[in-house]
């Protein structure tokens, strides 16, 4: 670690997804979907050889009383499983239903910056201040170290902001920021940036890994500044459209997109959409999806997510091999942490098999959302999404990661079919 530190929240959010052994290959037939007699439904074609995945999702969701979930699995680039699961859900959850994916959005934002670099529009070694005017509120001064926050550091969470030390994540402190600036709510990105430009960094840039939603908020604004397009438009046009992904979008705080699920949470809180103090259900107004666009604002199906993950398998029309190598580069000088992994550009990365391969992953979490996206060194990927992250059981949601690894190890014969054309 070269004397550097890693935020414990970073470890908590991202520190799983371990390696697996070699898996068998082969064809498999299909089996009937689960019956709905117990309130359980599973849409999409079941695959007998992959039943361990269905069984895992069912056990996980029923133990936590999760109403809606989804899973997609690829093998050697083929979509082999796409399922929507309902657990006493009032509507059928389809493989194409849309879920908030929270911090899985960071892989999109990082890739947008990398694509702009690939196109010669910017350099990852450039400082953030080259593109954004980080002007603080009147009477406050800018931390001079901001000029040393490069795009590399922004995307690798080494910019110097540390919510563990400040107990303050600005993308969730709308009321505090509005009061400090004397502005109305709902906040805008410029409001958050102006407030944060008056706050001192917790670390020298480049010295410490500390997970920063704010860093990715800034990255989204750089995408807009350099491309001349709204952040969402750029991502859709340059990253998603070439892959045939048409459903993904930035989500809304209250309203739903067509095909989007409802979100569940036991929590409540005051709305951030105005200063009324109205208490709302946690997923619908205790945080602003508009503010979170680049660090956590996307909605997607699990199929969309594994399709997106395929961009990082090999050189393609979206990212070339040099760009992909940059996404998974080891941060300098922080290096690989004591747990054997590091944060690249929008992905957590664990070198495996003597350093010749890697597992990459990300998790996402909002009130009303839990999500996971995994790519393995031996040609597998999967994405799982759920419409809640808390319940009365007290069980961990993070265990879906080792649970799905165990399901993958239970497969002895991988199907030869490919479902991309069915769902894209």
DRENDO-1510 file (C-alpha; in Angstrom, 1 decimal, always signed):
<recs>
REC; n; res; u; v; w
REC; 1; UNK; +0.0; +0.0; +0.0 .
REC; 2; UNK; +3.1; +2.3; +0.2 .
REC; 3; UNK; +1.9; +3.9; +3.4 .
REC; 4; UNK; -1.5; +5.0; +2.0 .
REC; 5; UNK; -4.9; +4.4; +3.5 .
REC; 6; UNK; -8.2; +3.2; +2.1 .
REC; 7; UNK; -11.6; +4.4; +3.4 .
REC; 8; UNK; -13.4; +1.8; +5.4 .
REC; 9; UNK; -16.6; +2.7; +3.6 .
REC; 10; UNK; -14.9; +1.9; +0.3 .
REC; 11; UNK; -14.0; -1.5; +1.7 .
REC; 12; UNK; -17.5; -2.0; +2.9 .
REC; 13; UNK; -19.1; -1.1; -0.4 .
REC; 14; UNK; -16.7; -2.9; -2.7 .
REC; 15; UNK; -14.6; -5.4; -0.9 .
REC; 16; UNK; -16.1; -8.7; -2.1 .
REC; 17; UNK; -16.3; -10.5; -5.5 .
REC; 18; UNK; -13.5; -13.0; -5.0 .
REC; 19; UNK; -12.1; -15.3; -7.7 .
REC; 20; UNK; -13.6; -18.7; -8.8 .
REC; 21; UNK; -12.1; -21.8; -10.3 .
REC; 22; UNK; -12.4; -22.9; -13.9 .
REC; 23; UNK; -16.0; -23.7; -15.0 .
REC; 24; UNK; -17.3; -26.4; -17.3 .
REC; 25; UNK; -18.7; -25.7; -20.8 .
REC; 26; UNK; -21.6; -27.4; -22.5 .
REC; 27; UNK; -25.2; -27.3; -23.8 .
REC; 28; UNK; -28.3; -27.4; -21.6 .
REC; 29; UNK; -32.0; -27.6; -22.0 .
REC; 30; UNK; -34.7; -25.4; -20.6 .
REC; 31; UNK; -37.1; -26.0; -17.7 .
REC; 32; UNK; -40.5; -24.5; -16.8 .
REC; 33; UNK; -40.5; -21.2; -14.8 .
REC; 34; UNK; -41.4; -21.3; -11.2 .
REC; 35; UNK; -45.1; -21.4; -10.4 .
REC; 36; UNK; -46.7; -18.4; -8.7 .
REC; 37; UNK; -48.6; -20.5; -6.0 .
REC; 38; UNK; -46.5; -19.0; -3.2 .
REC; 39; UNK; -46.5; -15.5; -4.6 .
REC; 40; UNK; -43.2; -16.1; -6.5 .
REC; 41; UNK; -43.0; -15.4; -10.2 .
REC; 42; UNK; -40.0; -15.7; -12.6 .
REC; 43; UNK; -40.3; -14.2; -16.0 .
REC; 44; UNK; -38.0; -15.1; -18.9 .
REC; 45; UNK; -36.9; -18.5; -20.0 .
REC; 46; UNK; -35.6; -20.8; -17.3 .
REC; 47; UNK; -32.5; -22.9; -18.2 .
REC; 48; UNK; -32.1; -26.2; -16.4 .
REC; 49; UNK; -28.3; -26.1; -16.2 .
REC; 50; UNK; -28.4; -22.6; -14.6 .
REC; 51; UNK; -31.1; -23.4; -12.0 .
REC; 52; UNK; -28.6; -22.6; -9.2 .
REC; 53; UNK; -28.9; -18.9; -10.2 .
REC; 54; UNK; -32.8; -19.0; -10.0 .
REC; 55; UNK; -32.6; -20.8; -6.7 .
REC; 56; UNK; -30.1; -18.3; -5.3 .
REC; 57; UNK; -32.3; -15.3; -6.3 .
REC; 58; UNK; -35.4; -16.9; -4.9 .
REC; 59; UNK; -33.8; -17.8; -1.5 .
REC; 60; UNK; -32.2; -14.3; -1.2 .
REC; 61; UNK; -35.3; -12.4; -2.1 .
REC; 62; UNK; -37.7; -14.4; +0.0 .
REC; 63; UNK; -35.5; -14.3; +3.1 .
REC; 64; UNK; -35.5; -10.5; +2.9 .
REC; 65; UNK; -39.1; -10.1; +1.6 .
REC; 66; UNK; -37.8; -8.3; -1.5 .
REC; 67; UNK; -40.7; -7.6; -3.9 .
REC; 68; UNK; -38.8; -7.2; -7.2 .
REC; 69; UNK; -35.5; -8.5; -8.5 .
REC; 70; UNK; -33.7; -9.3; -11.7 .
REC; 71; UNK; -30.7; -11.2; -12.9 .
REC; 72; UNK; -28.8; -11.5; -16.2 .
REC; 73; UNK; -25.8; -13.8; -16.8 .
REC; 74; UNK; -23.4; -13.9; -19.8 .
REC; 75; UNK; -20.8; -16.6; -20.6 .
REC; 76; UNK; -18.1; -16.1; -23.3 .
REC; 77; UNK; -20.0; -13.0; -24.5 .
REC; 78; UNK; -23.3; -14.8; -24.9 .
REC; 79; UNK; -26.4; -13.8; -22.9 .
REC; 80; UNK; -27.4; -17.2; -21.4 .
REC; 81; UNK; -29.9; -16.1; -18.7 .
REC; 82; UNK; -32.2; -13.2; -18.3 .
REC; 83; UNK; -34.8; -13.3; -15.6 .
REC; 84; UNK; -37.2; -11.0; -13.8 .
REC; 85; UNK; -38.4; -12.2; -10.3 .
REC; 86; UNK; -41.5; -11.1; -8.4 .
REC; 87; UNK; -42.1; -12.0; -4.7 .
REC; 88; UNK; -45.8; -11.2; -4.1 .
REC; 89; UNK; -45.3; -8.3; -6.5 .
REC; 90; UNK; -48.5; -6.5; -7.7 .
REC; 91; UNK; -47.0; -6.4; -11.3 .
REC; 92; UNK; -44.9; -9.0; -13.2 .
REC; 93; UNK; -41.2; -8.2; -13.1 .
REC; 94; UNK; -39.9; -8.8; -16.6 .
REC; 95; UNK; -36.2; -9.3; -17.7 .
REC; 96; UNK; -36.6; -5.8; -19.3 .
REC; 97; UNK; -38.1; -4.0; -16.3 .
REC; 98; UNK; -36.0; -1.0; -15.2 .
REC; 99; UNK; -34.4; -0.5; -11.8 .
REC; 100; UNK; -32.3; +2.3; -10.3 .
REC; 101; UNK; -28.7; +1.0; -10.3 .
REC; 102; UNK; -27.1; +3.7; -8.0 .
REC; 103; UNK; -23.3; +3.6; -8.1 .
REC; 104; UNK; -23.1; +1.2; -11.0 .
REC; 105; UNK; -23.6; +4.5; -12.8 .
REC; 106; UNK; -19.9; +5.3; -12.1 .
REC; 107; UNK; -18.7; +2.9; -14.7 .
REC; 108; UNK; -20.6; +4.9; -17.3 .
REC; 109; UNK; -19.3; +8.3; -16.2 .
REC; 110; UNK; -15.7; +7.1; -16.0 .
REC; 111; UNK; -16.0; +5.5; -19.5 .
REC; 112; UNK; -17.4; +8.8; -20.8 .
REC; 113; UNK; -14.3; +10.7; -19.6 .
REC; 114; UNK; -12.1; +7.9; -21.1 .
REC; 115; UNK; -13.9; +8.1; -24.4 .
REC; 116; UNK; -13.3; +11.9; -24.6 .
REC; 117; UNK; -9.6; +11.2; -24.0 .
REC; 118; UNK; -9.7; +8.5; -26.7 .
REC; 119; UNK; -11.2; +11.1; -29.1 .
REC; 120; UNK; -8.5; +13.6; -28.2 .
REC; 121; UNK; -10.8; +16.0; -26.4 .
REC; 122; UNK; -9.0; +15.9; -23.1 .
REC; 123; UNK; -6.2; +14.3; -21.2 .
REC; 124; UNK; -6.6; +12.2; -18.1 .
REC; 125; UNK; -3.6; +13.9; -16.6 .
REC; 126; UNK; -5.4; +17.3; -16.8 .
REC; 127; UNK; -6.4; +19.0; -13.6 .
REC; 128; UNK; -10.2; +19.4; -12.9 .
REC; 129; UNK; -9.6; +23.1; -12.7 .
REC; 130; UNK; -8.7; +23.2; -16.4 .
REC; 131; UNK; -12.4; +22.5; -17.2 .
REC; 132; UNK; -14.4; +23.7; -14.2 .
REC; 133; UNK; -14.4; +27.1; -12.4 .
REC; 134; UNK; -14.4; +26.0; -8.8 .
REC; 135; UNK; -15.5; +29.3; -7.3 .
REC; 136; UNK; -16.3; +29.2; -3.5 .
REC; 137; UNK; -19.0; +31.2; -1.8 .
REC; 138; UNK; -18.2; +34.8; -1.0 .
REC; 139; UNK; -15.7; +35.2; +1.8 .
REC; 140; UNK; -14.3; +31.7; +1.4 .
REC; 141; UNK; -11.1; +30.6; -0.3 .
REC; 142; UNK; -10.3; +27.6; -2.5 .
REC; 143; UNK; -8.0; +24.9; -1.3 .
REC; 144; UNK; -4.9; +25.4; -3.5 .
REC; 145; UNK; -4.5; +21.6; -3.7 .
REC; 146; UNK; -7.6; +21.4; -6.0 .
REC; 147; UNK; -5.2; +22.3; -8.9 .
REC; 148; UNK; -3.6; +18.9; -8.3 .
REC; 149; UNK; -6.8; +16.9; -8.6 .
REC; 150; UNK; -6.4; +15.3; -12.1 .
REC; 151; UNK; -9.0; +13.4; -14.0 .
REC; 152; UNK; -7.2; +10.2; -13.1 .
REC; 153; UNK; -7.4; +11.0; -9.4 .
REC; 154; UNK; -11.0; +12.1; -9.7 .
REC; 155; UNK; -12.1; +8.8; -11.1 .
REC; 156; UNK; -9.9; +6.6; -8.9 .
REC; 157; UNK; -11.3; +8.2; -5.7 .
REC; 158; UNK; -7.9; +9.8; -4.8 .
REC; 159; UNK; -9.0; +13.4; -5.3 .
REC; 160; UNK; -8.7; +14.2; -1.5 .
REC; 161; UNK; -12.3; +14.4; -0.4 .
REC; 162; UNK; -13.1; +12.0; +2.5 .
REC; 163; UNK; -16.6; +11.6; +3.8 .
REC; 164; UNK; -15.3; +9.4; +6.6 .
REC; 165; UNK; -13.3; +12.2; +8.1 .
REC; 166; UNK; -15.8; +15.0; +7.5 .
REC; 167; UNK; -18.9; +12.8; +8.1 .
REC; 168; UNK; -20.3; +14.7; +5.2 .
REC; 169; UNK; -21.3; +13.5; +1.7 .
REC; 170; UNK; -22.5; +16.6; -0.2 .
REC; 171; UNK; -24.7; +14.7; -2.6 .
REC; 172; UNK; -26.9; +13.8; +0.5 .
REC; 173; UNK; -26.7; +17.1; +2.3 .
REC; 174; UNK; -29.2; +19.2; +0.3 .
REC; 175; UNK; -30.7; +21.1; +3.2 .
REC; 176; UNK; -27.3; +21.9; +4.7 .
REC; 177; UNK; -26.0; +23.3; +1.4 .
REC; 178; UNK; -29.2; +25.2; +0.6 .
REC; 179; UNK; -29.0; +26.9; +4.1 .
REC; 180; UNK; -25.3; +27.7; +3.7 .
REC; 181; UNK; -25.8; +29.3; +0.3 .
REC; 182; UNK; -29.2; +30.8; +0.8 .
REC; 183; UNK; -30.6; +29.1; -2.2 .
REC; 184; UNK; -33.9; +27.2; -2.8 .
REC; 185; UNK; -34.3; +23.5; -3.1 .
REC; 186; UNK; -34.2; +21.3; -5.2 .
REC; 187; UNK; -30.4; +22.0; -5.5 .
REC; 188; UNK; -28.6; +22.1; -8.8 .
REC; 189; UNK; -25.1; +20.8; -9.6 .
REC; 190; UNK; -23.6; +24.4; -9.5 .
REC; 191; UNK; -25.0; +24.8; -6.0 .
REC; 192; UNK; -23.2; +21.7; -4.8 .
REC; 193; UNK; -20.0; +22.6; -6.6 .
REC; 194; UNK; -20.0; +26.2; -5.2 .
REC; 195; UNK; -20.4; +25.0; -1.7 .
REC; 196; UNK; -17.8; +22.3; -2.0 .
REC; 197; UNK; -15.3; +24.7; -3.6 .
REC; 198; UNK; -15.1; +26.4; -0.2 .
REC; 199; UNK; -14.4; +23.2; +1.7 .
REC; 200; UNK; -10.8; +22.1; +2.4 .
REC; 201; UNK; -9.6; +18.7; +1.1 .
REC; 202; UNK; -9.1; +16.0; +3.7 .
REC; 203; UNK; -6.0; +14.6; +2.0 .
REC; 204; UNK; -3.3; +15.6; -0.5 .
REC; 205; UNK; -4.6; +14.6; -4.0 .
REC; 206; UNK; -3.3; +11.2; -5.0 .
REC; 207; UNK; -2.3; +10.1; -1.5 .
REC; 208; UNK; -5.4; +8.3; -0.2 .
REC; 209; UNK; -8.2; +6.2; -1.7 .
REC; 210; UNK; -11.5; +7.5; -0.3 .
REC; 211; UNK; -14.8; +6.8; -2.1 .
REC; 212; UNK; -16.2; +10.1; -3.4 .
REC; 213; UNK; -19.6; +10.5; -5.0 .
REC; 214; UNK; -18.8; +14.2; -5.3 .
REC; 215; UNK; -15.8; +13.4; -7.5 .
REC; 216; UNK; -18.1; +11.7; -10.0 .
REC; 217; UNK; -20.6; +14.6; -9.9 .
REC; 218; UNK; -17.7; +16.8; -11.0 .
REC; 219; UNK; -16.8; +14.2; -13.7 .
REC; 220; UNK; -20.3; +14.5; -15.1 .
REC; 221; UNK; -19.9; +18.2; -15.4 .
REC; 222; UNK; -16.6; +17.8; -17.3 .
REC; 223; UNK; -18.3; +15.5; -19.8 .
REC; 224; UNK; -20.8; +18.3; -20.4 .
REC; 225; UNK; -18.2; +21.0; -20.6 .
REC; 226; UNK; -15.9; +19.2; -23.1 .
REC; 227; UNK; -18.6; +17.5; -25.2 .
REC; 228; UNK; -21.0; +20.4; -25.4 .
REC; 229; UNK; -23.8; +17.9; -24.7 .
REC; 230; UNK; -25.9; +17.2; -21.6 .
REC; 231; UNK; -24.3; +14.4; -19.7 .
REC; 232; UNK; -27.1; +11.9; -20.3 .
REC; 233; UNK; -27.2; +12.7; -24.0 .
REC; 234; UNK; -23.4; +12.1; -24.4 .
REC; 235; UNK; -23.5; +8.8; -22.6 .
REC; 236; UNK; -26.5; +7.6; -24.7 .
REC; 237; UNK; -25.0; +8.6; -28.0 .
REC; 238; UNK; -21.4; +7.6; -27.6 .
REC; 239; UNK; -21.5; +4.7; -25.2 .
REC; 240; UNK; -24.9; +3.0; -25.2 .
REC; 241; UNK; -26.4; +3.4; -28.7 .
REC; 242; UNK; -23.5; +1.5; -30.4 .
REC; 243; UNK; -24.3; -1.4; -28.1 .
REC; 244; UNK; -28.0; -1.4; -29.0 .
REC; 245; UNK; -28.9; -0.3; -25.4 .
REC; 246; UNK; -32.0; +1.9; -25.7 .
REC; 247; UNK; -33.7; +1.6; -22.3 .
REC; 248; UNK; -31.1; +3.1; -20.0 .
REC; 249; UNK; -31.7; +6.6; -18.8 .
REC; 250; UNK; -31.2; +8.9; -15.9 .
REC; 251; UNK; -33.9; +8.2; -13.4 .
REC; 252; UNK; -36.3; +10.7; -11.8 .
REC; 253; UNK; -36.9; +11.4; -8.1 .
REC; 254; UNK; -40.7; +11.0; -8.1 .
REC; 255; UNK; -42.0; +10.1; -11.5 .
REC; 256; UNK; -41.2; +6.7; -13.1 .
REC; 257; UNK; -40.1; +5.9; -16.6 .
REC; 258; UNK; -42.2; +3.4; -18.6 .
REC; 259; UNK; -41.4; -0.1; -17.4 .
REC; 260; UNK; -39.7; +1.1; -14.2 .
REC; 261; UNK; -40.4; -0.7; -10.9 .
REC; 262; UNK; -41.6; +0.7; -7.7 .
REC; 263; UNK; -39.1; +1.1; -4.8 .
REC; 264; UNK; -39.6; +0.0; -1.3 .
REC; 265; UNK; -38.0; +1.1; +2.0 .
REC; 266; UNK; -38.9; +1.2; +5.7 .
REC; 267; UNK; -37.3; +4.6; +5.9 .
REC; 268; UNK; -38.8; +8.1; +5.7 .
REC; 269; UNK; -37.4; +11.6; +5.8 .
REC; 270; UNK; -37.9; +15.2; +4.8 .
REC; 271; UNK; -38.1; +16.0; +1.1 .
REC; 272; UNK; -35.1; +17.6; -0.7 .
REC; 273; UNK; -37.3; +18.9; -3.5 .
REC; 274; UNK; -38.3; +22.0; -1.5 .
REC; 275; UNK; -38.0; +23.5; +2.0 .
REC; 276; UNK; -41.4; +22.4; +3.1 .
REC; 277; UNK; -40.1; +19.7; +5.4 .
REC; 278; UNK; -42.7; +17.3; +4.1 .
REC; 279; UNK; -41.9; +13.7; +5.2 .
REC; 280; UNK; -41.8; +11.3; +2.3 .
REC; 281; UNK; -41.0; +7.6; +1.8 .
REC; 282; UNK; -37.2; +7.4; +1.5 .
REC; 283; UNK; -36.9; +6.4; -2.2 .
REC; 284; UNK; -39.1; +9.2; -3.3 .
REC; 285; UNK; -37.6; +12.5; -2.3 .
REC; 286; UNK; -35.1; +12.1; +0.5 .
REC; 287; UNK; -32.4; +12.4; -2.2 .
REC; 288; UNK; -32.3; +14.1; -5.6 .
REC; 289; UNK; -31.9; +11.9; -8.6 .
REC; 290; UNK; -31.0; +15.0; -10.6 .
REC; 291; UNK; -28.0; +15.7; -8.4 .
REC; 292; UNK; -26.9; +12.1; -8.5 .
REC; 293; UNK; -27.0; +11.7; -12.3 .
REC; 294; UNK; -23.3; +11.0; -12.9 .
REC; 295; UNK; -22.5; +9.3; -9.6 .
REC; 296; UNK; -25.6; +7.2; -9.2 .
REC; 297; UNK; -28.6; +8.3; -11.4 .
REC; 298; UNK; -29.0; +5.7; -14.1 .
REC; 299; UNK; -31.8; +3.2; -14.4 .
REC; 300; UNK; -31.3; +0.0; -16.3 .
REC; 301; UNK; -32.3; -3.7; -16.6 .
REC; 302; UNK; -29.9; -6.4; -15.7 .
REC; 303; UNK; -29.6; -7.3; -19.4 .
REC; 304; UNK; -28.6; -3.7; -20.1 .
REC; 305; UNK; -26.0; -3.9; -17.5 .
REC; 306; UNK; -24.3; -7.0; -18.7 .
REC; 307; UNK; -24.4; -5.7; -22.2 .
REC; 308; UNK; -22.7; -2.5; -21.0 .
REC; 309; UNK; -20.1; -4.7; -19.1 .
REC; 310; UNK; -19.2; -6.4; -22.4 .
REC; 311; UNK; -17.6; -3.1; -23.6 .
REC; 312; UNK; -14.7; -3.9; -21.3 .
REC; 313; UNK; -14.0; -7.4; -22.6 .
REC; 314; UNK; -12.0; -6.4; -25.7 .
REC; 315; UNK; -11.4; -3.5; -28.1 .
REC; 316; UNK; -14.6; -2.3; -29.8 .
REC; 317; UNK; -16.2; +0.7; -31.4 .
REC; 318; UNK; -16.9; +2.3; -28.0 .
REC; 319; UNK; -13.5; +1.9; -26.2 .
REC; 320; UNK; -10.2; +0.7; -27.8 .
REC; 321; UNK; -7.7; -1.5; -26.1 .
REC; 322; UNK; -5.7; +1.4; -24.8 .
REC; 323; UNK; -8.7; +3.0; -23.2 .
REC; 324; UNK; -9.8; -0.3; -21.6 .
REC; 325; UNK; -6.3; -0.8; -20.2 .
REC; 326; UNK; -6.5; +2.7; -18.7 .
REC; 327; UNK; -9.9; +1.8; -17.0 .
REC; 328; UNK; -8.2; -1.1; -15.2 .
REC; 329; UNK; -4.8; +0.6; -14.5 .
REC; 330; UNK; -3.5; +0.3; -10.9 .
REC; 331; UNK; -3.6; +3.7; -9.2 .
REC; 332; UNK; -0.2; +5.4; -8.8 .
REC; 333; UNK; +1.2; +5.6; -6.1 .
REC; 334; UNK; -1.5; +4.0; -3.9 .
REC; 335; UNK; -1.4; +0.7; -5.6 .
REC; 336; UNK; -3.2; -2.5; -4.7 .
REC; 337; UNK; -4.7; -2.4; -1.2 .
REC; 338; UNK; -4.0; -4.8; +1.7 .
REC; 339; UNK; -7.1; -6.9; +0.7 .
REC; 340; UNK; -5.7; -7.5; -2.8 .
REC; 341; UNK; -7.8; -5.2; -4.9 .
REC; 342; UNK; -7.9; -1.5; -6.0 .
REC; 343; UNK; -10.3; +1.0; -7.6 .
REC; 344; UNK; -9.7; +1.6; -11.3 .
REC; 345; UNK; -11.9; +4.0; -13.3 .
REC; 346; UNK; -15.5; +3.2; -12.3 .
REC; 347; UNK; -14.7; -0.4; -11.4 .
REC; 348; UNK; -13.2; -2.2; -8.4 .
REC; 349; UNK; -10.5; -4.6; -9.7 .
REC; 350; UNK; -8.9; -7.7; -8.2 .
REC; 351; UNK; -5.9; -9.2; -10.0 .
REC; 352; UNK; -6.2; -13.1; -10.0 .
REC; 353; UNK; -4.4; -16.1; -11.4 .
REC; 354; UNK; -0.9; -14.7; -10.8 .
REC; 355; UNK; -1.8; -11.3; -12.1 .
REC; 356; UNK; -2.7; -12.5; -15.6 .
REC; 357; UNK; -6.4; -12.0; -15.2 .
REC; 358; UNK; -8.8; -9.8; -13.2 .
REC; 359; UNK; -12.2; -9.8; -11.6 .
REC; 360; UNK; -14.0; -6.5; -11.8 .
REC; 361; UNK; -17.2; -5.4; -10.1 .
REC; 362; UNK; -19.2; -2.6; -8.5 .
REC; 363; UNK; -22.1; -2.4; -6.1 .
REC; 364; UNK; -24.8; +0.2; -5.8 .
REC; 365; UNK; -27.1; +1.3; -3.0 .
REC; 366; UNK; -29.8; +3.8; -2.4 .
REC; 367; UNK; -32.9; +3.7; -0.2 .
REC; 368; UNK; -35.0; +1.4; -2.4 .
REC; 369; UNK; -32.1; +0.0; -4.4 .
REC; 370; UNK; -29.4; -2.6; -4.2 .
REC; 371; UNK; -27.4; -3.5; -7.3 .
REC; 372; UNK; -24.4; -5.6; -8.2 .
REC; 373; UNK; -22.4; -6.0; -11.5 .
REC; 374; UNK; -19.5; -8.5; -11.8 .
REC; 375; UNK; -17.1; -9.5; -14.6 .
REC; 376; UNK; -14.8; -12.5; -14.0 .
REC; 377; UNK; -11.4; -13.4; -15.4 .
REC; 378; UNK; -12.8; -16.6; -17.0 .
REC; 379; UNK; -15.5; -15.0; -19.3 .
REC; 380; UNK; -18.5; -14.7; -17.0 .
REC; 381; UNK; -20.5; -11.7; -16.1 .
REC; 382; UNK; -23.7; -11.1; -14.2 .
REC; 383; UNK; -25.8; -8.3; -12.9 .
REC; 384; UNK; -28.4; -8.4; -10.1 .
REC; 385; UNK; -30.8; -5.6; -9.2 .
REC; 386; UNK; -33.4; -5.2; -6.4 .
REC; 387; UNK; -36.0; -2.7; -5.5 .
REC; 388; UNK; -35.0; -2.4; -1.8 .
REC; 389; UNK; -32.0; -2.5; +0.4 .
REC; 390; UNK; -33.6; -2.8; +3.9 .
REC; 391; UNK; -36.2; -4.9; +5.6 .
REC; 392; UNK; -37.2; -6.3; +9.0 .
REC; 393; UNK; -35.0; -9.4; +8.7 .
REC; 394; UNK; -31.8; -7.5; +9.4 .
REC; 395; UNK; -30.0; -9.7; +6.8 .
REC; 396; UNK; -27.1; -8.3; +4.8 .
REC; 397; UNK; -27.8; -7.5; +1.1 .
REC; 398; UNK; -24.1; -7.7; +0.3 .
REC; 399; UNK; -24.2; -11.5; +0.6 .
REC; 400; UNK; -25.8; -11.6; -2.9 .
REC; 401; UNK; -22.2; -11.4; -4.2 .
REC; 402; UNK; -20.8; -14.6; -2.7 .
REC; 403; UNK; -24.2; -16.2; -3.2 .
REC; 404; UNK; -24.0; -15.6; -7.0 .
REC; 405; UNK; -20.3; -16.7; -7.1 .
REC; 406; UNK; -21.5; -20.0; -5.5 .
REC; 407; UNK; -24.3; -20.4; -8.0 .
REC; 408; UNK; -21.7; -19.9; -10.9 .
REC; 409; UNK; -19.5; -22.7; -9.4 .
REC; 410; UNK; -22.5; -25.0; -9.2 .
REC; 411; UNK; -22.9; -24.9; -13.0 .
REC; 412; UNK; -21.4; -28.0; -14.7 .
REC; 413; UNK; -22.5; -27.3; -18.3 .
REC; 414; UNK; -22.9; -23.9; -19.8 .
REC; 415; UNK; -25.6; -23.4; -22.5 .
REC; 416; UNK; -24.7; -22.6; -26.1 .
REC; 417; UNK; -27.7; -20.3; -26.8 .
REC; 418; UNK; -27.5; -16.6; -27.0 .
REC; 419; UNK; -30.4; -14.4; -25.9 .
REC; 420; UNK; -29.1; -10.9; -26.9 .
REC; 421; UNK; -31.5; -10.7; -29.9 .
REC; 422; UNK; -34.5; -11.4; -27.6 .
REC; 423; UNK; -33.8; -8.6; -25.2 .
REC; 424; UNK; -32.0; -5.9; -27.2 .
</recs>
